[in-house]
């Protein structure tokens, strides 16, 4: 609006100049010198406006992230819930990750009570230790060693709750609290025997678009594949509930 006004005034002033420079002065009751000063200022403004760089066009918004996932789903793994539940929820976790801890403390119990224990979801835990966390891979190994003694979920819970205290000397205490054979557990952890299995989980998650923790894939098993959507982050329970209910409605098994 201001630019148009300045340019209009400049045009009027220049027209007055072409007519002899006296019309503007006589019309407004000002001297010729005052009229010339106004013209000079308007010309300076006009020049300044014309010399301003044209704003560069803004780049187009990036396309929306595709959260759909279609992934091979081999049998096995650490799961809880009915084997034939209508939906599967896979969590890719890092035991040292504070966001995994937040999700576990804030949302997991409600998901378990409302969907896993009621037979609507089969919940599967996959390893995705991040390189930045020095205790994450050792903890993933510890969870698998606990599984050899039938204590996977117990140790998993203890380690996530104590995500900032997963040093090697702490793990034996968690194993003892879970009534495990501690020397056997410790020997298993020290052997690093599950490195290949953990790497396989990481590769699976990466192929599904996972690059941080916690991340999830929620979907249905169809012809040996998990068809669903990727969910990322320590979302509140309500967001999980809405997505789960929506997918259950699609299956007609809500």
Kinemage of the C-alpha trace (Angstrom):
@kinemage 1
@onewidth
@group {chain A} dominant
@subgroup {mainchain}
@vectorlist {calphas} color= white
{ca unk a 1} P 0.000 0.000 0.000
{ca unk a 2} L 2.790 2.430 0.911
{ca unk a 3} L 4.699 1.610 -2.268
{ca unk a 4} L 1.678 2.391 -4.425
{ca unk a 5} L 1.137 5.670 -2.559
{ca unk a 6} L 4.760 6.770 -2.994
{ca unk a 7} L 4.704 5.948 -6.649
{ca unk a 8} L 1.442 7.818 -7.171
{ca unk a 9} L 2.811 10.890 -5.448
{ca unk a 10} L 5.991 10.701 -7.495
{ca unk a 11} L 4.027 10.492 -10.713
{ca unk a 12} L 1.958 13.522 -9.749
{ca unk a 13} L 5.043 15.478 -8.761
{ca unk a 14} L 6.864 14.632 -11.987
{ca unk a 15} L 3.832 15.674 -13.979
{ca unk a 16} L 3.851 18.973 -12.151
{ca unk a 17} L 7.512 19.422 -13.030
{ca unk a 18} L 6.823 18.834 -16.677
{ca unk a 19} L 4.141 21.537 -16.553
{ca unk a 20} L 6.662 24.097 -15.422
{ca unk a 21} L 7.153 23.348 -11.755
{ca unk a 22} L 4.659 26.014 -10.605
{ca unk a 23} L 1.365 24.169 -10.616
{ca unk a 24} L 2.177 22.154 -7.472
{ca unk a 25} L 3.412 25.225 -5.656
{ca unk a 26} L 0.388 27.335 -6.529
{ca unk a 27} L -2.100 24.577 -5.760
{ca unk a 28} L -0.693 23.858 -2.304
{ca unk a 29} L 0.398 27.353 -1.342
{ca unk a 30} L 4.087 26.500 -1.122
{ca unk a 31} L 7.137 28.048 -2.714
{ca unk a 32} L 8.872 26.661 -5.757
{ca unk a 33} L 11.874 25.708 -3.605
{ca unk a 34} L 9.629 23.767 -1.207
{ca unk a 35} L 7.954 22.042 -4.128
{ca unk a 36} L 11.342 21.116 -5.565
{ca unk a 37} L 12.444 19.705 -2.193
{ca unk a 38} L 9.331 17.518 -2.033
{ca unk a 39} L 10.026 16.339 -5.567
{ca unk a 40} L 13.621 15.509 -4.698
{ca unk a 41} L 12.549 13.510 -1.633
{ca unk a 42} L 9.902 11.624 -3.600
{ca unk a 43} L 12.416 10.833 -6.329
{ca unk a 44} L 14.856 9.535 -3.718
{ca unk a 45} L 12.151 7.326 -2.223
{ca unk a 46} L 11.200 6.091 -5.668
{ca unk a 47} L 14.812 5.266 -6.455
{ca unk a 48} L 15.213 3.444 -3.132
{ca unk a 49} L 12.085 1.369 -3.732
{ca unk a 50} L 13.121 0.447 -7.266
{ca unk a 51} L 16.589 -0.596 -6.119
{ca unk a 52} L 15.334 -2.982 -3.428
{ca unk a 53} L 16.062 -6.613 -4.330
{ca unk a 54} L 13.121 -8.721 -5.341
{ca unk a 55} L 12.358 -11.365 -2.731
{ca unk a 56} L 13.416 -14.810 -3.840
{ca unk a 57} L 10.534 -17.225 -4.346
{ca unk a 58} L 10.002 -19.534 -1.411
{ca unk a 59} L 10.717 -23.219 -2.011
{ca unk a 60} L 7.735 -25.510 -2.261
{ca unk a 61} L 6.737 -27.347 0.886
{ca unk a 62} L 8.270 -30.823 1.097
{ca unk a 63} L 5.930 -33.689 0.307
{ca unk a 64} L 4.318 -35.384 3.316
{ca unk a 65} L 6.255 -38.252 4.837
{ca unk a 66} L 4.880 -41.619 3.778
{ca unk a 67} L 4.372 -43.599 6.968
{ca unk a 68} L 3.015 -46.716 5.284
{ca unk a 69} L 5.031 -49.880 5.836
{ca unk a 70} L 5.024 -53.250 4.124
{ca unk a 71} L 7.668 -55.487 5.615
{ca unk a 72} L 8.583 -59.143 5.806
{ca unk a 73} L 7.504 -60.575 9.122
{ca unk a 74} L 9.470 -63.654 10.160
{ca unk a 75} L 8.126 -65.789 12.994
{ca unk a 76} L 9.672 -65.722 16.446
{ca unk a 77} L 10.894 -62.823 18.500
{ca unk a 78} L 9.871 -61.625 21.927
{ca unk a 79} L 6.126 -61.088 22.038
{ca unk a 80} L 3.253 -60.825 24.455
{ca unk a 81} L -0.436 -61.188 23.644
{ca unk a 82} L -2.479 -63.572 21.524
{ca unk a 83} L -0.641 -65.104 18.589
{ca unk a 84} L -3.714 -64.607 16.382
{ca unk a 85} L -4.585 -61.090 17.548
{ca unk a 86} L -6.037 -58.967 14.719
{ca unk a 87} L -3.234 -56.384 15.010
{ca unk a 88} L 0.492 -56.480 15.628
{ca unk a 89} L 2.443 -53.652 17.255
{ca unk a 90} L 6.218 -53.877 16.898
{ca unk a 91} L 8.377 -51.629 19.084
{ca unk a 92} L 11.966 -50.834 18.088
{ca unk a 93} L 13.655 -49.910 21.327
{ca unk a 94} L 16.929 -48.757 22.821
{ca unk a 95} L 17.118 -49.574 26.535
{ca unk a 96} L 19.219 -46.491 27.269
{ca unk a 97} L 16.928 -44.129 25.347
{ca unk a 98} L 15.136 -41.641 27.644
{ca unk a 99} L 12.248 -41.360 25.190
{ca unk a 100} L 11.760 -45.129 25.286
{ca unk a 101} L 11.656 -44.818 29.059
{ca unk a 102} L 9.036 -42.068 28.824
{ca unk a 103} L 6.878 -44.144 26.489
{ca unk a 104} L 7.217 -47.183 28.762
{ca unk a 105} L 6.297 -45.220 31.874
{ca unk a 106} L 3.475 -43.188 30.336
{ca unk a 107} L 1.781 -45.349 27.708
{ca unk a 108} L 2.823 -49.009 27.672
{ca unk a 109} L 0.818 -50.107 30.726
{ca unk a 110} L -2.418 -48.726 29.253
{ca unk a 111} L -1.735 -50.284 25.863
{ca unk a 112} L -1.129 -53.606 27.590
{ca unk a 113} L -4.269 -53.423 29.709
{ca unk a 114} L -6.618 -52.215 26.988
{ca unk a 115} L -5.318 -53.938 23.872
{ca unk a 116} L -2.718 -56.628 24.594
{ca unk a 117} L -4.439 -58.318 27.534
{ca unk a 118} L -7.807 -58.127 25.755
{ca unk a 119} L -6.516 -60.051 22.743
{ca unk a 120} L -6.608 -57.183 20.247
{ca unk a 121} L -2.862 -56.700 19.835
{ca unk a 122} L 0.176 -58.930 19.724
{ca unk a 123} L 3.072 -56.820 21.000
{ca unk a 124} L 6.602 -57.522 19.808
{ca unk a 125} L 9.865 -56.055 21.096
{ca unk a 126} L 12.744 -55.537 18.651
{ca unk a 127} L 16.241 -54.214 19.383
{ca unk a 128} L 17.432 -50.946 17.897
{ca unk a 129} L 20.413 -49.831 20.033
{ca unk a 130} L 21.689 -46.447 18.923
{ca unk a 131} L 25.463 -45.948 18.502
{ca unk a 132} L 25.417 -42.853 20.727
{ca unk a 133} L 24.358 -44.900 23.766
{ca unk a 134} L 27.326 -46.819 25.149
{ca unk a 135} L 25.193 -49.200 27.255
{ca unk a 136} L 22.409 -49.862 24.745
{ca unk a 137} L 23.861 -52.847 22.881
{ca unk a 138} L 25.028 -54.549 26.073
{ca unk a 139} L 21.517 -54.114 27.478
{ca unk a 140} L 19.990 -55.619 24.337
{ca unk a 141} L 22.258 -58.617 24.836
{ca unk a 142} L 21.259 -58.788 28.510
{ca unk a 143} L 17.561 -58.891 27.600
{ca unk a 144} L 18.161 -61.860 25.303
{ca unk a 145} L 20.215 -63.594 27.996
{ca unk a 146} L 17.289 -63.070 30.365
{ca unk a 147} L 15.003 -64.676 27.777
{ca unk a 148} L 17.105 -67.846 28.037
{ca unk a 149} L 15.949 -68.016 31.651
{ca unk a 150} L 12.347 -67.060 30.878
{ca unk a 151} L 12.783 -63.552 32.286
{ca unk a 152} L 12.844 -61.357 29.188
{ca unk a 153} L 9.927 -59.083 30.064
{ca unk a 154} L 10.969 -58.779 33.704
{ca unk a 155} L 14.504 -57.647 32.866
{ca unk a 156} L 13.267 -55.512 29.988
{ca unk a 157} L 11.056 -53.594 32.397
{ca unk a 158} L 13.837 -53.150 34.958
{ca unk a 159} L 16.315 -51.875 32.359
{ca unk a 160} L 13.915 -49.396 30.767
{ca unk a 161} L 12.880 -48.011 34.144
{ca unk a 162} L 16.578 -47.545 34.970
{ca unk a 163} L 17.590 -46.335 31.505
{ca unk a 164} L 20.290 -44.075 32.921
{ca unk a 165} L 21.828 -46.832 35.058
{ca unk a 166} L 22.744 -49.617 32.653
{ca unk a 167} L 26.449 -49.909 33.310
{ca unk a 168} L 27.813 -53.448 33.274
{ca unk a 169} L 27.976 -53.656 37.068
{ca unk a 170} L 24.276 -52.704 37.368
{ca unk a 171} L 22.872 -55.444 35.156
{ca unk a 172} L 23.712 -58.253 37.568
{ca unk a 173} L 21.655 -56.520 40.267
{ca unk a 174} L 18.615 -56.323 37.987
{ca unk a 175} L 19.062 -59.991 37.103
{ca unk a 176} L 19.215 -60.900 40.776
{ca unk a 177} L 16.034 -58.920 41.491
{ca unk a 178} L 14.349 -60.918 38.729
{ca unk a 179} L 15.352 -64.188 40.467
{ca unk a 180} L 17.750 -65.216 37.696
{ca unk a 181} L 20.875 -67.356 37.823
{ca unk a 182} L 23.233 -64.392 37.939
{ca unk a 183} L 26.540 -66.151 37.092
{ca unk a 184} L 24.936 -67.829 34.081
{ca unk a 185} L 23.370 -64.529 33.047
{ca unk a 186} L 26.673 -62.681 33.387
{ca unk a 187} L 28.563 -65.251 31.342
{ca unk a 188} L 25.971 -64.928 28.607
{ca unk a 189} L 26.240 -61.131 28.538
{ca unk a 190} L 30.033 -61.255 28.421
{ca unk a 191} L 29.971 -63.655 25.473
{ca unk a 192} L 28.156 -61.182 23.206
{ca unk a 193} L 26.578 -64.221 21.560
{ca unk a 194} L 23.572 -62.331 20.217
{ca unk a 195} L 25.375 -59.725 18.133
{ca unk a 196} L 24.134 -61.125 14.815
{ca unk a 197} L 20.547 -61.367 16.070
{ca unk a 198} L 20.605 -57.765 17.288
{ca unk a 199} L 22.059 -56.615 13.973
{ca unk a 200} L 19.215 -58.405 12.201
{ca unk a 201} L 16.658 -56.424 14.219
{ca unk a 202} L 18.445 -53.194 13.357
{ca unk a 203} L 18.455 -54.076 9.659
{ca unk a 204} L 14.741 -54.913 9.771
{ca unk a 205} L 13.923 -51.639 11.478
{ca unk a 206} L 16.052 -49.633 9.080
{ca unk a 207} L 14.282 -51.233 6.126
{ca unk a 208} L 10.974 -50.167 7.704
{ca unk a 209} L 12.161 -46.552 7.881
{ca unk a 210} L 13.170 -46.544 11.533
{ca unk a 211} L 15.998 -44.157 12.386
{ca unk a 212} L 15.312 -43.339 16.034
{ca unk a 213} L 13.714 -44.748 19.142
{ca unk a 214} L 11.128 -45.507 20.165
{ca unk a 215} L 9.591 -46.316 16.805
{ca unk a 216} L 6.679 -48.620 16.086
{ca unk a 217} L 4.989 -50.434 13.255
{ca unk a 218} L 1.285 -51.088 13.731
{ca unk a 219} L -0.532 -53.291 11.266
{ca unk a 220} L -1.967 -56.610 10.142
{ca unk a 221} L -0.239 -59.778 9.018
{ca unk a 222} L -1.109 -60.553 5.414
{ca unk a 223} L 0.620 -63.324 3.457
{ca unk a 224} L 3.631 -63.332 5.737
{ca unk a 225} L 4.027 -59.538 5.639
{ca unk a 226} L 3.213 -56.857 8.162
{ca unk a 227} L 1.115 -54.232 6.385
{ca unk a 228} L 0.679 -51.101 8.425
{ca unk a 229} L 1.971 -47.714 9.458
{ca unk a 230} L 5.087 -46.426 11.153
{ca unk a 231} L 4.671 -44.415 14.358
{ca unk a 232} L 7.557 -42.469 15.852
{ca unk a 233} L 8.287 -41.115 19.309
{ca unk a 234} L 7.114 -41.245 22.897
{ca unk a 235} L 3.568 -40.291 22.012
{ca unk a 236} L 0.901 -40.047 24.708
{ca unk a 237} L -1.428 -42.992 25.123
{ca unk a 238} L -4.308 -41.150 23.441
{ca unk a 239} L -2.494 -41.037 20.113
{ca unk a 240} L -1.773 -44.761 20.241
{ca unk a 241} L -5.365 -45.482 21.196
{ca unk a 242} L -6.767 -43.429 18.314
{ca unk a 243} L -4.530 -45.127 15.734
{ca unk a 244} L -5.205 -48.600 17.127
{ca unk a 245} L -8.969 -48.067 17.250
{ca unk a 246} L -8.971 -46.738 13.712
{ca unk a 247} L -7.176 -49.820 12.443
{ca unk a 248} L -9.380 -52.149 14.482
{ca unk a 249} L -12.423 -50.468 12.927
{ca unk a 250} L -10.972 -51.192 9.496
{ca unk a 251} L -10.674 -54.868 10.375
{ca unk a 252} L -14.160 -54.978 11.904
{ca unk a 253} L -12.707 -56.423 15.138
{ca unk a 254} L -12.998 -53.543 17.527
